[in-house]
Structures are given as C-alpha cells and as structure tokens.
Amino acid sequence: MAPIDRSNLLAMLAEELDAARAQIEALGLVLIDDSDVAARHVTELQALDHVGQRCASVAAILRSDDLHAASLGACLESITARLEDRRPERIDAAVARSPRG
C-alpha cells in the first residue's frame, strides 16, 4: 500500500464524516416519520441531529487549508469551547488551581 499524504488523508476522513452524517440524517428521517417514535424521543432525535452537525463541522475543518483557523471559526460551540479550554494560558491556570499544582 502506498503512503498517503496528509491532505489526501484529511480529505478521506472528511468524506467518511460526510457519509456518517448522511446515514445519521437518513436514520433520523425514518424515525421522525413515525409520529409515536418522534413524540417519545424528541431529545434523542435532536441528539442525532447534533451529531450530524458535529460531523459536518469537523469535516469542514478537515477540508480547510488552515486547520487551526477553521477550528477557531467552527460553527459548533462544543468545538470552539474545547479549543478555548486547551489554550496554554488556560491550562497553566487550571494546573495552578489544582491541589497538586
């Protein structure tokens, strides 16, 4: 097997996320078509939608020429919040507050 370069690998991963999102959306559409299921599982169906959005957001980051900038500009707060928590000054402050810091 020939080695794959980074940009092609990232593109392939983005395509896999797109495929996963399509499957999740198809599942969600089937489930909401059943009004009893939809009524009983609104929260779970919303979670499926959120997972699909996360897949799309990560796929967009993977397709970007500047991964860091794309991560900071991500549409989902869950991604930008995690990145904010990993900023060096945040990590240093957390370590200083910890009992072992």
C-alpha positions in Angstrom: 0.0 0.0 0.0 1.4 3.4 -1.0 1.7 6.1 1.7 -0.9 8.8 1.6 -0.1 12.4 2.1 -1.7 14.4 4.9 -4.1 16.5 2.7 -5.5 13.4 1.0 -5.8 11.6 4.3 -7.7 14.6 5.8 -9.9 14.7 2.7 -10.7 11.0 3.0 -11.6 11.5 6.7 -13.9 14.4 5.8 -15.6 12.2 3.2 -16.1 9.5 5.9 -17.7 12.0 8.2 -20.0 13.2 5.3 -21.0 9.6 4.8 -21.7 9.1 8.5 -23.7 12.3 8.6 -25.8 11.1 5.6 -26.6 7.8 7.4 -27.5 9.6 10.6 -29.8 12.0 8.8 -31.4 9.1 6.9 -32.0 7.3 10.2 -33.4 10.5 11.7 -35.8 10.9 8.8 -37.1 7.4 9.2 -37.6 7.8 12.9 -39.4 11.1 12.7 -41.7 9.7 10.1 -43.2 7.6 12.9 -45.2 10.1 14.9 -45.2 7.9 18.0 -41.5 7.4 18.0 -40.9 11.1 17.3 -43.2 12.1 20.1 -41.5 9.8 22.6 -37.9 10.5 21.5 -37.7 14.2 20.7 -34.5 14.6 22.8 -32.8 11.6 21.2 -33.7 12.8 17.7 -32.3 16.2 18.5 -29.1 14.5 19.6 -28.9 12.6 16.3 -29.2 16.0 14.5 -26.5 17.4 16.7 -24.2 14.5 15.9 -24.8 15.2 12.2 -23.9 18.8 12.7 -20.7 17.9 14.5 -19.7 15.6 11.7 -20.3 18.4 9.2 -18.3 20.9 11.3 -15.4 18.6 11.7 -15.4 17.6 8.0 -15.3 21.3 7.1 -12.3 21.8 9.4 -10.5 18.8 7.8 -11.1 20.3 4.4 -9.6 23.7 5.4 -6.2 24.9 4.3 -5.7 26.3 7.8 -6.9 23.7 10.4 -6.3 25.9 13.4 -8.2 28.9 11.9 -11.0 26.7 10.8 -11.2 25.1 14.2 -11.5 28.5 15.9 -14.2 29.5 13.4 -16.1 26.3 13.8 -19.9 26.6 13.8 -20.4 24.4 16.8 -19.7 25.8 20.3 -18.6 22.4 21.5 -15.6 22.5 19.3 -14.6 26.1 20.0 -15.2 25.7 23.7 -12.9 22.7 23.8 -10.2 24.6 21.9 -10.6 27.6 24.3 -10.0 25.2 27.2 -6.8 24.0 25.7 -5.2 27.4 25.2 -1.9 27.3 27.1 -2.8 30.1 29.5 -6.0 28.3 30.4 -4.1 25.0 31.0 -1.5 26.8 33.1 -4.2 28.5 35.3 -6.0 25.2 35.8 -2.8 23.5 36.8 -2.0 26.3 39.3 -5.5 25.9 40.8 -5.3 22.1 41.2 -4.4 20.6 44.5 -1.2 19.1 43.0 -0.4 22.3 41.0 
